[in-house]
């Protein structure tokens, strides 16, 4: 019964990531109608060190600088601060899951963005959660950082906008866009290498424990950073067997079989 409830919670309370990014993009396009003009790019694969990549969900290039948006499509209660390595998600059934600190995650994205641009353009870090979650206790002092739910995105950007001088001309915005736009055209090999690198970095398991002994709440998807959920295969050659599947399914289809 417990496994069935976990599965239902994943369906009812977890928003699909691709849809979340699309809705955030629509918010940005709507803002342009009210004078917050800018150019939008999605899913940029930036070159990082050791031939790796760093993926950005959304960038909004404006006269105020560049807004780098990390989309987190979690439900439930969210707890965390800028110093923790991991934040916590609590679902309605009291199950707790951990995910990598999105402030630190976006700081890495910004580092490689500025390196690629070879510029000191002001950059704002925005962590945008689904409307289905509740930000219960979020503490941070990081500069040029905003954390909000998607329905608060316009207001969050407007606050930065009001207190920031114009730094980019229309021509400079176009130049940055043209330089970054090719990074949205990553081929499948680049995307797979990115997934493999994340898996190697975050999915290492303690050697003294078997897969089945690692607590479910400590399992993080190596592809997208969402919690992994214990499930049971209903059909196919593994019907009746348990596996860990990504809670962001169907955007992310990562699984870990339990032998």
Secondary structure, 3 states (H helix, E strand, C coil): CHHHHHHHHHHHHCCCHHHHHHHHHHHHHHHHCCCCCEEEEEEEEEECHHHCEEEEEEEEEECCEEEEEEEECCCEEEEEECCCCEEEEECCCCCEEEEECHHHHHHHHHHHHHHHHCCCCCEEEEEEECCCEEEEEEECCCCCEEEEEHHHHHHHHHHHHHCCCCCCCHHHHHHHHHHHHHHHCCCHHHHHHHHHHHHHHHCCCCCCCCHHHCCHHHCECCCCCCEEEEEECCCCCCCCCEEEEECCCCCCCCEEECC
